[in-house]
Amino acid sequence: MERLVTTRGEFDLTRFPDDPRLRAWDAADEYLLRHLDEAQVALEGAVVVLGDRWGALTTALAGCRPTQITDSWLGQAATRKNLERAGAGMAGTDAVRLLTTRDTPPGRIDVLLVRVPKSLALLEDQLHRLAPAVHAGTVVVGTGMAKEIHTSTLRLFETIIGPTRTSPAVRKARLIFCAPDPEIARAPSPWPLSYDLPDGVGIASGRTVVNHAGIFCADRLDIGTRFFLQNLPDGRDFERIVDLGCGNGVVGMAAALAHPRAEVLFTDESFQAVASAEATYAANVDGKAEFGTGDGLSARAAGSADLVLNNPPFHSHQATTDATAWRMFTGARHALAPGGELWVVGNRHLGYHVKLRRIFGNCATVASNPKFVILKARRK
């Protein structure tokens, strides 16, 4: 656990789950907090923190009773833990509101602090959703590492909110200053987007996919998922199926079509992803399914699944790490009934077969091409 030192206090912050290799804040968070002090920004009225990665900004500003808006279940869980840790000596921690990107946003915003997300589409969607609550006197400040802030980023602020400029880079971080223009016409968000799957992807061919902002490959089928759809399990009846890290839900949707009597669970740590999966399922399947956000399958009962389908990410908020894959694989083993199977697709170079053999004691290659491999591990 590392300590963030600010003029507002010192805070012991962690990610969720705690990973001692990765810090819960960076130079962009520090730059924004320092600017608020040096510029003597009046943090009064309705303060909104958008896209806070692990709750560093929200925790440091808890005395201002901010509203945090995030797409990340893990980020929200980290914020709760960090607020609890700070709560004993920090006024206001019990008054912080934690909202998701799918919740109704505040009706008025007097201070808008934006941690620029990796996804430009998510930024576009959220700025559109928040713009009606912004007024001429609203203070709008964004922050991010310099590599995360591009001309297209500034253009979104300029087009949706008002005139925009950037700060000099400090420790490879930048700030974005935006002056709200009430004369800008408030347009609705262009998200979600929909497209039809191409031929040649099995039972899902021609089906409609719905993507809310922030979902990987929002306007087309990515090649890894295409390969997975072409090689989904058949020849066995599965009654309880999980699309783990479901994204837009296209894999679970295909499994539901192939196994119409199965109970299907779609789960992801992204609120946008789960909303996309629910919309994709509704557009293609008649029946009931379960949708939930969370930390993989950590909360599922042992033996509650017969088949888990997984395309694990290997990035977590810009950090390249295998921690997410480990949690997904161990959670899947816990959730699978004896004889149940975990099917994983991933880039060949990631070496998932090594992890699966360590966790399950077995691993077989189902299919492979020069870029991807599909692996199967069975719960003994």
C-alpha positions, 0 to 999 in steps of 0.5 A, spaced: 500 500 500 502 506 498 501 513 500 498 519 496 500 526 500 496 532 498 494 538 502 488 535 503 491 529 507 495 523 506 491 517 503 493 510 503 490 507 497 490 501 493 487 498 487 481 492 487 483 487 488 490 490 491 496 489 487 502 491 490 506 491 483 501 497 481 499 504 484 492 506 485 494 513 482 499 516 477 502 523 475 496 525 472 492 525 478 497 528 482 497 534 477 490 535 477 490 535 485 496 540 485 492 545 480 486 545 484 490 548 490 495 552 486 489 555 482 485 556 488 479 553 484 472 553 488 470 546 489 463 548 491 456 546 489 455 540 485 462 537 484 463 531 479 469 526 478 468 522 471 472 516 470 476 516 476 481 510 475 481 507 482 478 513 487 484 517 488 481 523 486 474 522 489 478 520 496 482 526 496 476 530 494 471 527 499 471 533 503 467 536 497 462 531 497 463 529 490 459 525 485 464 519 482 461 516 475 465 510 473 464 505 468 469 500 472 466 495 477 473 494 480 474 502 480 468 503 484 470 497 489 477 500 490 474 507 491 469 504 496 475 501 500 479 507 499 474 511 502 473 507 508 480 507 509 480 514 509 473 515 513 476 515 520 479 522 519 476 525 513 470 529 513 465 528 507 467 520 506 460 518 507 457 523 503 460 521 496 455 519 491 458 513 487 454 512 480 456 508 474 456 510 467 449 507 466 446 511 471 442 518 470 447 523 471 446 529 476 442 535 473 447 540 475 454 540 475 458 546 478 465 543 477 467 537 472 473 533 473 475 528 468 480 523 468 481 522 460 479 514 459 483 510 454 476 509 450 475 516 446 468 513 444 466 513 452 469 520 453 464 522 447 458 518 450 459 521 457 461 528 455 454 528 451 450 525 457 453 530 462 453 537 457 446 538 459 448 539 466 454 544 465 452 551 465 457 557 463 460 558 470 462 550 471 469 549 472 471 543 467 478 540 468 481 534 465 487 530 466 491 524 463 498 522 461 500 526 455 500 519 451 492 519 453 491 526 450 490 527 443 487 532 438 481 528 437 480 528 445 481 536 445 476 536 439 471 532 443 471 537 449 471 543 444 465 540 440 461 538 446 462 543 452 466 549 449 473 552 448 479 548 450 486 548 451 491 544 454 497 545 460 504 544 459 506 537 460 509 535 467 512 529 469 508 526 462 502 528 464 497 534 462 491 538 464 485 540 459 481 546 461 475 547 458 470 553 458 463 551 457 459 555 452 451 555 453 450 557 445 453 550 443 447 546 441 446 540 446 446 533 441 444 526 444 450 521 444 451 517 438 451 511 442 450 505 442 452 503 435 449 496 432 452 492 426 450 485 423 455 479 424 458 477 417 457 470 414 462 464 416 461 465 424 457 459 425 450 460 429 451 467 430 452 469 422 447 475 421 445 476 428 445 483 431 450 486 435 449 492 440 455 496 443 455 501 448 461 506 448 467 504 450 466 497 448 472 494 444 471 493 437 465 497 437 463 497 430 466 491 427 467 483 429 474 483 432 478 477 429 479 473 436 472 473 437 471 471 430 475 465 431 472 463 437 465 464 434 467 459 429 470 454 434 465 454 440 463 447 443 458 443 440 456 435 441 455 436 449 449 439 452 451 444 457 445 447 462 449 452 465 453 457 461 457 463 463 460 468 458 466 471 463 468 478 461 462 478 456 464 485 452 458 486 448 455 479 449 456 476 442 460 469 445 454 468 450 449 470 445 451 464 440 452 459 446 445 461 448 442 460 440 446 453 440 444 451 447 437 454 447 435 450 454 441 453 458 441 458 463 446 463 461 450 468 465 453 474 462 458 478 467 464 483 466 467 489 470 464 494 465 457 497 466 457 499 459 459 492 457 454 488 461 449 493 458 451 492 451 451 484 452 443 485 455 442 489 448 445 484 444 442 478 447 435 481 447 436 483 439 437 475 438 434 470 443 428 469 446 429 467 453 431 469 460 439 470 462 442 473 467 447 479 467 451 482 472 457 486 473 463 484 478 470 481 479 469 475 475 466 469 478 469 470 485 462 471 488 459 465 484 457 459 488 462 453 487 459 448 482 454 453 479 457 452 471 458 447 466 461 451 461 465 458 462 467 462 455 472 467 456 476 472 452 481 475 457 483 482 457 491 483 458 490 490 460 488 494 466 487 501 465 493 502 461 497 497 465 499 490 462 498 485 467 496 477 467 493 479 474 486 479 471 487 472 467 489 469 473 483 471 477 478 469 471 481 462 471 481 461 478 474 464 479 472 459 473 475 453 476 471 455 483 465 456 479 465 450 475 462 443 477 466 437 476 467 435 469 465 442 467 469 446 462 473 453 461 474 455 454 479 460 453 481 464 446 487 468 446 493 471 443 498 465 442 504 469 445 500 470 452 502 462 454 495 461 457 496 454 457 501 454 462 497 458 467 491 453 465 495 447 467 497 450 473 490 451 476 486 445 473 492 440 472 490 439 464 489 443 458 488 441 451 488 445 444 482 446 441 484 450 435 489 455 433 491 459 427 498 463 426 495 469 431 490 465 436 489 459 440 483 456 443 484 452 449 480 447 454 481 446 461 476 441 465 474 441 472 476 434 475 
